[in-house]
C-alpha cells in the first residue's frame, strides 16, 4: 500500500527521521562478507571543528561515491573519525583557562592533558553531528580518533621503526617558530602576508685597517631585520664581484657587539642586488643558515639571540650589550637602528619633496612578504633548535614512482605536475612540536643527552642500562599520526581481517589544499609500511568560493554556513548543488539561488510522485523493465537505459557535475515535463507498471545525490522489502526502441517549437491552431495518427491537414524534415505584430552595438570594476539574443 504524501515537501520533517533509522539499523555498513570491497577514509576533521562549506563539498562527494557503490552491491566501508588537532585543541582549552583567570602552567602536564580529555568528552566532536545532518553514511560503529589507544600504538611503532631505519633523526636546524604558541610549526602552517616595513642600509667597518679598492674602510649591507645583526656571523659577497674580491677572507668588526667575523664568498650574494654584500645571521634566517654551513659554521656553533618568546637573550659569546637583553625583537630593532645612527653608520634613504628639497629617512619604505603562523597569528621567527626530523626525501621516492607508474591515479591529472615538483624538492619534515596535547615522542635521554628511542620506557631503559632517563617533552606533529589514517584505522599494526580486505583503499577525496599536508604524507607512510599504495585513486576538488569568486573569510564577511542552507533548503538541495557545481578540481562559486533551484527540483519530484499516486501508480516489483507496447512507454524505458549508461560513465570518471546534470535532466525534462504530460488521460495498466518502474529507477539513481527525499518517496510508493539505501542499482535489461524514440522525440519537438513560436509572436499559449503539413515524413504520420490526444492537448493543434496551406499570412514551424504551415489570419494583427517586432529588434540591436563598443574600449575593460564589466557582458549577450529572437519571429511572418 502506498502512503499518501503531504501536499508540501518539507525536508526537515524527513531528514532526522531517516538518518536515525539508517544509523540505528546499521545500514551504513550491511554485512556483505563475500562482496567486493569499496573503501574510502574521510579526511579526519579537527575535533575542535564545525562544519564549514568546504567540509560540505568534500563529504558530499564522498557520500555520493559510497552510496553509489553500496547500491552496486559492494562491501562499502567509509571510515570516519576525527583528528586530535594538537595546536588547535590545546589553544581551545588554554583559552577556556584564560577566561577563568587560569593558565596551563598552573597544572602539571598530566593534569592539563586530563582537562583536554574532559573538554573532548563534553564539547569535542560537534562536527560529527553536523556530518550526520548532511546525510553522510559513514560507519559510525567504528568511529576513530587519532589518540585512541590502538592508534597511539600504531604511531609509536611507526616512529620507532623509522628511527631504527635511520629515517627519523634528531638535528639542530632552523624551524618556523611561533613565539605566541611557543612551538615549531611546518612550512605548510605558515601564511605569508604583505606588511609595510623598511629596508635599512648600514656601514660595517673592515678590521685591521683593510680597505676596499676604492679606498672605503667599510662594506655597506642592507636588511629588513636590523635586530638580527646582534647574532651576525659573516658577511657574504659574490666571488665574481670585482668590488670585493680583494677583501674575501678578511674580517669585519660588527659595530654594536664588537664581534669579529669573516667576509665569505657565496653565490647567495647577488652583485646586482643592493650593495652586493649580505650580512649573514645563520641562527635566524633560512638562507643564512645554508650560507653559514657552506662557510664551515656548524649548526651547533651558530648563535641564537632570541628565546622562545622572541625576546633577546645573550649569545654564546656573551657579546650582546646588556641594554638589549630581555627586549622584544621589534623593540630591539628600534634600539639597533638608534645605536647605528648614533655611531654614524646608518646610511639614510634620501627622497625629494614636491618642492625638490631633499629629505632623509632612516629606511627605504618596503612592502615585505612576512611569514605569520596560521593559528598563533604572530610573525614567525626562524629559530635554531634541536628537533626530530623525518627523511622525507627518501620516503618520497616510492610515492613519486607510484603516481608516475599509475599505481595512484590523480584526478584531475593536471595536479600531477604540482605533486612531482613538491615531492622532488621536499625538505626534511620537522615532526616535533613543543606542546602537551598529542602523541608524546617515544624518546628518552640520559644525562649526557644521548637519546634512546623505544615504544615503552622499559625498552628504552633496557637500551640505556642503569643510566637515569628523562622522557622527551615534545609531541608529534598532528599530520604525523593522520598520515597513518588509511591503515591504522583498519587495525594496523595488527593484521586484521578488515585491514586485509580494505587496504589499499579505493579512493581518496580531498581538497587540493591538503595535497601536501596530508595526501602526500599518507602516500609516503602507506607505501613504506604496507608495501602498497594507500588508495588507488586520488580525487582533488577545488575550494568553495563566494559568489564573486573571492576566497571566503570571516574578515571579509562572506562565509556561508552550510547548516543555515540545510535549515532553509534541506540537505538534499545543498548536496545536489555541490555535485552539480563540482567540475574536476575547479573552484565552486557559491550560488544560493542554485541551491534554492535544487530544492525546487526536489519539490518537482515530490509532486510527480503525488501525481502518480493519484493515478494508481505504485512501486514496482521488478528490477528489469516491464513489457511495453505503447511508443511513449517504450521511449521512457529507453531513456532510463540511456540515462543509466551516461550516469555510470560519469561516475566512473568522477565527473560529479555530469552525473548530477544527467539525472537532473532525465527527472525534470524526460519524466516530469514530457512523459507524465504524454500519458495524462490515458493511464492504462501497462502505463501504470512502466511509470511505477521508472519512478523506482529515478529514486535509486538519484539516491546518492539526494538520499533523504528518495528514501521517503521509495517507502511512500508501497510496502518495501528493504530500504532504498540497500536497493539494487538499476538493471533495465532493455534496449532503446529507435522507432518509439523517434516518434516521441518528434512529438516533443513539435510541441516545443510551437510553444516558442507562439511566445515570439505574442499568441496566447492555450490558443488552438490549425496546421498544414503537405508532405509528412513517415515519423510525422505515425506520431500524429497514433497520438491525436497528445497532439491536441500538448501542441494545442485542433487539426493537422496533410495538404497545401491556403494563401495568406502564416508562420512556418520546422520539426526535423517536416515543415508545418500555420495560418495566422484572424489569430493576430499581422501588421501590428510586424511593427512591434521591428521596433523591438531595432532597440535591442542599438543596445547590443552600444555595449559592444564599450566592451571594445580597453580603458573601460581595464579601469571599470570587474562587476561592471561582467554586467556589461551579460547585458550585451541579452540584447544580442533579443535581437536574434525578433529577427527569427519576423522571418516566420514572411
N, C-alpha and C positions, 0 to 999 in steps of 0.2 A: 504493500500500500504506500502510495506517495503521501508526503506531508505537505499540506498547503502552505505556501510561503507567504510571509508578510508582504504587504504591498511595497514597503520601502526596504531597501538594502541598508542595514546598519552594521558596519564592520565590527564595532566594539562588542556587540552582543554575541558574536560568534567566535571572536579570536581567543579570548581567555578560555572559553568552554572547550574548544578543540585542542588547544595546546595542552591543557591539563589532561585531557583524555589520551592524547598521543603519548605524553611522557609517563603518565601514570600506568599505562598498559605496556610500557616497554617497546613501543612501536618504532622508536628511532633506530633500534638495532635488533630486528627479529632474528630468531635462531635459524641460521642458514649455514650449518657447518660444512656442507658439501658445495656451496655456491662459490663462484669466482669472487675473490676479494676485490673490493674497491676502497681505497683508504685516502683520507685527507686529514691533515692536522691543522687546527686553526692557529694563526699567529697569536700566541697567548697574550691577551691584553693585560696591561698592568692591573694588579689587584686594587690599585687606587683609582682606576679609571672609571669613566662613564661613557656611554655610547655616543660617539660623535659621527658625523656624516661619513667620514672615511671608513669607520667600522661598519656602517650600514651597507656601504658598497661592497666591501671586502667579504663580509659574511653572507650577504645576499647571493653573491656569485658562487660561494662555496655551497650554500644550501641548495641552489638550483642544481648544481652538479650531483650532490649526494642524493637528493630526492629523485633525480633523473635515473641515476644508476640503481637506486633501490627499486624503482619501478621496473627496471630491466632485469630484476631478479638477482642482483649481486649481493654478496655479503658486505654491505656498505657500512663502513665504520668512519665516523667523523669524530676524531679525538678532540676533546675540549679541555680547557684549563686556563689558569691564569699565571702570570709571572710575578715573582715576589718583588720585582722592581726596586732594587736596592736603594738608590738615591731617592727616588720619588717617595717611597714608603717611609723611609727614615725622616724625610722632610715633613711629611704629613704629621707624623707623631711628634716630632720636635715642635712644630707649630702649635699643636694642641697643648704641649707642656708650657710653651711661652705664654699662651693665652691665660694659663693658670699661674703665671709668675713662677714657673718652674723651668728646669733645663735638664738636658740629657746628662750632663756631667755631675748632677746630683745623685746619679744612680750608678750602681755597678753595671758593667756590660750585660751581665746575665739578667739583672732586674729590668734594664731598658728593653732588651730583646723580649722579655716576658710581656712588657707593655705593648710592643708591636704586635705580638700574637693576640693579645687581648683586643687591640684595635681591629685586626683582621677578622676575628670572630664576630665582632659587633658591626663593623662598617665595611669591611673588605668584600669585594665581590659584588658590588652593586651592579656592575656591568653584566653579570651572568643572568640576572633577572631581566635586564633590558634586551639581551640577545634572545631570550625567550619571547619577548613581545614582538620582535622582528620575525619570529617564526622559525628560528634556526633549529633544525632537527639533529642536534648533537647528542652523542651518547653520554648523557649526564650521569649515568650509573658508574662511569669510570672517570669522573671529573678529576683532573690533575692539578697539582700545584708544584711549582719548581722548588719548594722547600719541603715537599713530602719526604718521609724517610727513605722510600725506595729511590726517589730522585736524587737525594743527597748522596746515597750510596753510589749511584752512577757518576755523579760529579767528582767525588773523591777518587774513584778508580781512574777516571779519565786524567785527572791532574797527576796522579802518582805514575800512571803508565807513561804519559808523555814526558814526565821528568826522567824516568828511567831510560827513555829512548833519546834523551838529550834535546827534546823538542820543547821543553819548558825549562827556563833557567832564570837565575836572578842576575840583574845587571844594573849598573849605575848609568842612567841616561836621563835626558831631559824628558819631562812629561808635560802635558797640559794640566796645570794645577789650578783648581778652583779655590781661591782664598776664602770664599764665603762658606763653601761646603767642606773645605779642608780635605780634599781628596783629589787624586788624579782622575781625569776623565779622558775618554778616547777622542781621536780626531773627529769622529762622526758625531760627537756630542758637543762640538764647538760650532757656534754660528758666527759668521762674520758680519759685522755691522760697520757702516760708514760713520766715522767720528771726526769732528773738526779738531785738528791738533796743530802741532808746529814742527818745523824742520830747522834744528839749531846747527850752527856751524861754529866749531871750536878750534883753537890752535893747540896742538900737542907738541911741547918743546922736545927737540932732539937732545940726547945726552952727550956728555963728554966733548962739547964744543963742535960736534959734527954739524955740517950744513949741507943743504941741497946744492945742486949745481948752479942754481940761480942765486945762491947766497943766503937763502932764507934759513933760519935756525929752528924752524918748526914744520910740522905737517898739519894740514887742515883736514879735520874729519867732520862728518855731518851725521846727525842722528835724530830720530823721533822720540828716543827714550834716554834723555841725558842722565837719569838716575843710575843707569846700568854702568856708567863709567867707574863707579865705586868698585866694580869687580872686573874691570878690563884686564886682559892678559896678553894682548898683542894688538898690533895694527897691521892690516893686510894691504898689500899693493899688488898690482899685476906684474909678473916677471918681465913682460914686454913693454911696460910703461917707461919711456925714457926719462921721465921726471924723477923716478925713484930708484932706478937701477943701482945707483951708487950707494944708497943707504940700506939696501936689503941686508938684513943680519945685524944692523946697528940697533941701538937702544933708544927707547922713548922714556921720558920721565913723566908719568901721569901727574898732572898739576895738583889735584886735591889730595890724593893718597900718597904721592911720592913713590908709588910703585914703579919699579924699573922692568920694562919688558921689551921684547924684540919687534922689529919690523920684519914680517914674513911675506914671502911671495905666495900668492894663491889666486887661482882663477876666479874665485868669488868676487874679487875686486875688479870692477869694470872701469877701465880708463875713461869711458865716455860718460860715466855717471858721477855727478858732483865733482869732487876733487880727485877721484880715482883712488882715494885711501879710505879704508873702512876700519873703525875701531872694533875689536873682537872681544866679546864677553861670552865665552863658551858655556858658562853656567846658567845663562839666561836668554839664549836665543838659539833656535834650531839650526840656522845656517852657521852661526858662530861655533856651535858645538862641533860641527863637521870640520870647519876650518881649524879649530883647536886640535882635533885629533890628527888631522893631516900635518899639523905643525909639531906633532910629537907630545902634546899635552895629554896625559892620561886622564880619563874621566874622574878618577879618584883624587886627582890634584887640581881639578877645576874649582874655582872659587864660587862660593854661594853667599850672596849678600842679603837674602830675604828669609824670613821664617814662614811658617805655614799660613800666616795671616797676611803675608806680603808686607811685613814691616822689616825695616833694615836691622840686620844683625851683623856682628863683627865677622869678618872673613878669617880664614885660617892663618893668614899672615899678620893679622892684627893692625892693618893699615888704614882702616876707615876711621876718620875723625869722630870723636865722641859725640859731637852735636848732631850727627846723623842717626845714631843708634836709637832704635825704637820708633823712628818716624815711619808713617805710612809711605808707600812707594811714590805716591803722587806729591806728597809734601816734600819728600826727598828730592824729587825732580826740581821743584821750585828753588830749593836751597842750593842744589848743584849749579843751576843757572845763575843764581845770585853770586855765588863764590867765583865762578869762572868769569863773570862780568867784572867783579871787583878786581880780579887778577889781570884784567885787560886781555883775556884770552877768548872772549866771546866776539865773534865777527857779526856785526849787526846786519839785518836784512834791510836794504835801502829801497824805498819807494818814493814816487813823486806825487804830490797832491795836485789838485786841479789847477793850482797856480804855478805848477812847475817846480815847487820847492821840494827839496829832498827831506825825507823823514826816515828816522831809524827805528827799527823794531828788533826785539830780541830774536824773533824767529820768523821764518817764512811760513805763512799760513798753508796748511795742507789738510786735505780730507784723507784720512788714513783708514784703510781696511783693518779693523780691530777685532780680535777674537774675543767672544763672550761665551760663558758657559750657558748652555741652553736651559739649565734648571736653576743654577745659582744666580744667573743674571748679572754677574760682575765680570770685569775684564780678566781673561785668563792669563796666567803668568807661566812662561816656560820655567820649569824648576828642576833642578838636578837632585834626583832622589834614587834610592835603591828600590826597584820594583821587580815583580815577576813578569816575564815575557814568554809568549808563545812564538816559536819559529814558524810564523805564518807562511813565509815563502816556501818552505819545504812542504807544508800541508796543502798549499795552494796548487802545487803542480798537478797532482792527480785530479783535482777539482776542475782545473783548466782543461785537461785532456778529456774529462767526462763530457763537457759541453762541445769540445771540438769533434769528438767521435760520435756525438748524437746520443750517448747514453743518458744525458739530460737534454731534453728538448726545451729551448727557451722560446716562449711565445709572448709578445711578438719577437721575431728573430733579430730585429734591429737593436735589441738590448745586449746582444752578444758582444758587440764591439766595446761597450762601456764595461761590461763584466771582465773581458780579457784585459783591457787597459788597467783596471784597478788591481786585478789579481796578479798580473805580471809585474807590477810595481809595488806590491804590498810590502808594508813595513812590519817590523816585529810588533806583535799585539800585546800591549800592556794590559794584563788581566787582574792586577791587584788594585783594590780600592780601600781607602782609609775610612771605612765605615764600620758600624757594629751590626747592621742588619744584612744578612746574606750568608753565603756558604763560606765559612771561615777556612782560610788556606791551610791545608794539611802539612804544615812545615813547623819544625821545632828547632831552636837554636841553642848551642852551648854557649858558655861564657866567652869563647873566642870568636863567636859569630858564625861558626860553621852550621850549615843547615842540614837537617835530616827530614826527608820527605817520606811520609807513610800515611796509610789510611787511618791508623789509630796511634795514640800516644804510646801504647805498649810496643808497637812495632818500631816507632821512632826511637824509643828508649833502648830497644834491643840493638839497633844500629849504633847508638851512641855509647853503649856500655854504661858505666856508672856516672857519666857526666850529667850534671844538672841541666835540664832543658826548660826552655821557655817557649810557649806557643806563639806563632806569628799572629800579630794583632789584626792583620788585614783580612778583608773578604774578597771574594772573586767578583769580577765584572759580571753584571747580570746576564750579558749576552753569552758568557762562557757556558752557563747552565742551559740557556734556551737553545744553544747550538745543538744540544743532545735531544731535543724535543721529538724528532721522528722515531727514535728508537728507545730512549729512556721511558717514554710514556707507554711503551708496549712491554715493559718489564725488564729490559736490559739493565744490568749485566746478566740476569738470569735468562736462560734460553727458553722462554715461554712459548706455548703454542701460538699465542697472539703475535709474538714477535716473528716467529717462523712464517706465519700466514700473511701478515700485514706489512712486513718490511721487505723491499722498499715500498714506500707509499706510492700511489699512482700520480698524484697531482698536488702541487702546492700553489695556492692562490695568494698573491702577495702584492702590496703596493710597491712600486719601483723604489720608493724612498727608503725601504729597509733591505734592498738588494745586498748591501754590504754589511749593514748591522747584523742581519740575521741569516738571509738566504745563503750567502757565500760561506758563512761560518758553519751552517748545517751541512753544506756540501763537503767542506773540509773534514769535519769531525765524523760525519756519516761514512764517508769513503774510508777513512783511516781505521775506524773501529769496527765497522760492519763489513768492510771489503766490498761494498756495493753502494751505489748512489742512494741518497735518502728519498728521492722521488724521481719518477720517470719524466715528468713534465713540470715546468715552472712557468706559471702564467703571471705576468706582471701588468697590473692595471694602473691607470693614471690616478690623479688626485681629483677630488670633487671641489670645484671652484665656485665662486659666487657667480651670479647671473652675468655679470660684466666681464667675467674671465679672471678677476683678481683672486689671489690666494685668500682663503678665509682666515681671519684672525680676530681675536677679541678686541684688539686695539682699533681695528677698522670698523668693528660693529657689524660685520657681515657674516657672522657664524650662523649656520642653520642647524636647529635642533631636530634630529630625526624623530625623537619621541613626540615632539609637537606636531610633526607632519603625520605620524601614525594616529595621534589623537584626532586630527582633523579629517584625514582622508582614508585611514586604515593602512595596516601593514602591507596588504596585497598591492595597493596602489603605489606605495613607495618602492616596494621590491620591483614591481614591473618597470617603473621609471628607471631604476638603477640598471636593470638588464637592457632595456631598450636604448639607453644612452651610452652603454659601455662598448666602445668600439676599439678593441685591441690596443690598449695602452694609452689612447688619447685621454686627455683630461675630460671629466664630465662637468658640464656647466649646469648649475642648479637652476631649475625652472619649475616653480611651484604650480604654474598653470598646467604644465605637462603632468605633474602628479595628480592634479585635480582631474585632468582628462582621463587618466587611467582609472580613477575612482568611477568616472562615468562609464568607462569600458566595463568595469565590474558590474555596475548597475544594469548595463545593457544585457549582459549575460543573465543576470538575475531575472530581468523582465522577460527575456526569451524563454527561460525555464518556466516562468509563470504562465506564459502563453501556451507552452507545450502541455503543462498540467491541465489548463482549461480545456484543452482539446484531446484529453485522454492519452497523452503521450507520456509513458513512464520509462524507467530504467530498462536497459537491455539485458537479455540473458545470454548473450553470445559475444565471444571475443572477435570472431570473424564477421564480416559484413553480411547482413541479411540478404536474401534473394530480392531482386528488384526488376520490375518490368517497365515502370514509367521512366521517361527520359530524365525528369527532374531528380528522381531518386538515384538513378544510375550516375547522374552527374555529381551529386553531392558525395556519393561513396568514392568516386574517382578523386574528388577534391580532397577528401580525407587522406587517401593514399599519397597524393602529391604533396600535401602539407606535411605528412609524417616523414616522407623522404627528405624534404627540404629541412625540416626541423632536426632530424638525425644528422644530416650533413653539417648543419651549423653547429650543433653541439660537439660533434667530433673535432671541428676546427676551433672550438672555443670562441665562436662568433656569437656572443650573447645578444648583441643588437639584432643580428639577422634572425636568430631563433625567436626572440620576442616579437619582432615585426611579422614573421611568418605566421605565428599562431594568432596574433592580433588581427591581421587582415582576413584570415580564414574565419575567425569568430564573427568579427564585425561585418565584413563585406559579404563573404560567400554564404555564411549560415544565417545571420540575423537579417541583413538587408535584402538578400535575394531568395534564399531557399525558403525561409518562413513566409515571405511575401508570395512566392510562386505556388506554395501549397495551400494557401488560405482558401477556405471554402471547398476544398476537395481532399480532405484528410481521411483516406481510407485505411484499412488495416495494414496494407503494405507500407504506406507512408508513415503510419504510427510507429511501426517497427524500425523503419530506417531512421526516422527523426530521433527516436529514443536512443538508437545505437550511436548516431552521430553526436548527440549530446554527451553520451558517456565518453566518447573518444576525445571530445573537447575537454571534459573535466580532467582526464588523465594527462593529456598533452599540456594543458595549462597549469596543472598542479605544481610542478617545480617552481613556477614563477609566482603563482597566486594560490598558496596552499589552503588558506582558510575558507575562502568563498567556494572553492571547488569541492572541498570536503563536505561543506554544508549542503551544497546542491546535490552532490552524489547521494547523500542519505535522504534528501527530500524527495528524490525520484523513486523511492521504493525501498523495500527491505533488502539489505545487502549482506552477503556472507562475510565480508571483510571491509575494513576501512579503505578509503581511496589511497591513503599513504602507502598501502601494501598491494594496490591493484597491479594488474599486469599491463605493461606498456603495449600500446596498440599493435595488432597484427591483423589488418583488414583482410589480407589474402584476396584482394580484389584488384583487377586491372582497371585501367581507365578506359571507359567506353567512348571511343572517339566520336561516334555519331551523336551520342547523347550530349557529349561535351560541346560539340559544335552547335547543336540545336539550342541548348540553354544559353550558351555564350552569345548566340545571335539574338536571342530574346532580350538578354541583359543589355547588349549594345544598342538595340533598337530603343529600349526604354530610356537608357542614359542619354543617348544622342537627342532624343525628342525632348527630354526634360531640359537639356542645355539650350536647345534652340528656342523653346518656349520662354525660358528665362531671358535670353538675349533680346527677344522681340517683345517682351512685356506681355506675353499671353498668360492668362491665369493657368496655374499648374493643373487644375482639375478640368479645364476645358476639353471636351471630347471633339476630336477632329477626324476628318475622312482622309484616307491616303490612297495614292495610286502607285502601283508597282507593275510597270509594263512588262518587264522580263525577269520574273523572280528566279533566283537560284534554287537548286534542289533543297538546300538547307532552309531557305526562307519559306518555301512552300510547305515543307514538313513542319517547321516550327509554327507557322500560322494555322495550319489545318489541325494540328494536334493540341494547340494551346489557345483556343479562341478566348477563353475566360481570362487568362493571364494577359493576353494582348489588350483586351478591353480594359481590364482593371488596372494594370500597371502602366502600359503605354498610353492609355486613355484614347485609343483609336476605336471609333464606333464602327468603322468598316475599312477593309483594305480591298481595293479592286485591282485585279490583275489586268489592267488595261491602261491606255494612254490617258493622261490627265487632260481635262478641258483647258481651253485657253484662259488666261487671266493671271493675276498676281498669285504667286505661290512661293513656298520655301522648299528647298531640297535637303533631304537628310540621307547621308550615306551610312550604310550598315554592311561592312565587308564589301562585296562586289555589287550589292544591291543599292539602288538609288530610289528613294521614295520622293514623290512629289505631293505636297500637301497644300491645297488651295487655301488662300487667305482672304478671299473676298468675303466681306461681312464678318470676318473674325477680328481684324484690326483695321485702323485707318492707315493705309499703306503710305500715303504721302506724309502724314504727320509722323509716322514711325521713322521714315527715312530722314526727315528733318531732324528728329530728336537724336538719331544715331550719328548723323553727320556732325551735329553740334558737339555731342559727347566725344566723338573721335577727335575733332579739332582741339577741344580743350585738353584732352589727355596728351595729344601729340605736343601741344605747346608746353605743358608742364614737363613732359619727358625730355624735350630738347633743352629746356632751360636748366633742368637738373643735370643733364649730360654735360652742358657747357661748364657748370660749376664743378663737376667732378673731374673734368679735363684740366681744370686750373690747378697747377701744382701748389700754389700758395694756399689755396683752400684746403687741399688734402693734407698738407704738411702742418698748417698752423691751427686749423679748427680742432675742437675737441674730438676725440675718437668717436664719441656717441653721436656728434653732429654729422660726421662723415658717414657713419653707419645708417643714420636716419635718412640722409640724402640718397644713399644707395638703395635703401628699401623703398623710398618714395619713387625713385626712378623706375625700379622694377615694377612697381604697382601701376604707374601711369603707362608704361610700355605695354603691359598686359591688357590694360583697359582699352588702349588704342587698337590693339590687335583684335580684341573681342568685338569692338564696334565695327571694325572693318569686316570681320567674318559675318556679322549679322547683316550688314549691308549687302554682302555678296549673296547671302541666302535670298534676299529680296529681289536680286537681279537688277 
